[in-house]
């Protein structure tokens, strides 16, 4: 099973220390060696980003920074785990290194055959739009 772990934290504007980067690098290496980590990235400050929202026919673009939010998406990891419990265990390890914040863990839908309309109602809808 694949899981997306979305890490949210307060935006401090302070870059990580070399020690913090080394600890995170060691955890990333451990997870890679264990075959758990498929992909991970941190996000740059929200001042460099934008939010795009759609409501009906209206699309609104808001440039960062997003000062109204207490916590922002700070990064993500795509992991391969045998169960949700294993994904939670690895995420706990990550938070020990990352520090304060929260991670939302979401299992990633894995279509057995994307073109098969029988696989899932969403698959049939997406295939019809293609």
Long-range contacts (C-beta under 8 A, 24 or more apart in sequence): 1-80, 1-81, 1-82, 1-83, 1-84, 1-87, 1-107, 1-108, 1-110, 2-38, 2-78, 2-79, 2-80, 2-81, 2-107, 2-108, 2-110, 3-78, 3-79, 3-81, 3-84, 3-87, 3-105, 3-106, 3-107, 3-108, 4-76, 4-77, 4-78, 4-105, 4-106, 4-108, 5-76, 5-77, 5-78, 5-79, 5-87, 5-90, 5-91, 5-94, 5-103, 5-104, 5-105, 6-73, 6-76, 6-103, 6-104, 6-106, 7-73, 7-74, 7-75, 7-76, 7-77, 7-94, 7-98, 7-101, 7-102, 7-103, 8-71, 8-72, 8-73, 8-74, 8-101, 8-102, 8-103, 8-104, 9-71, 9-72, 9-74, 9-98, 9-99, 9-100, 9-101, 9-102, 10-70, 10-71, 10-72, 10-100, 10-101, 11-45, 11-46, 11-65, 11-72, 11-74, 13-45, 20-97, 20-99, 23-97, 24-97, 24-98, 27-93, 27-94, 27-97, 31-77, 31-79, 31-90, 35-80, 36-79, 36-80, 36-81, 36-90, 37-77, 37-78, 37-79, 37-80, 38-78, 38-79, 38-80, 39-77, 39-78, 40-75, 40-76, 40-77, 40-78, 41-75, 41-76, 42-74, 42-75, 43-72, 43-73, 43-74, 43-75, 46-72, 71-101, 71-102, 74-98, 74-101, 78-108
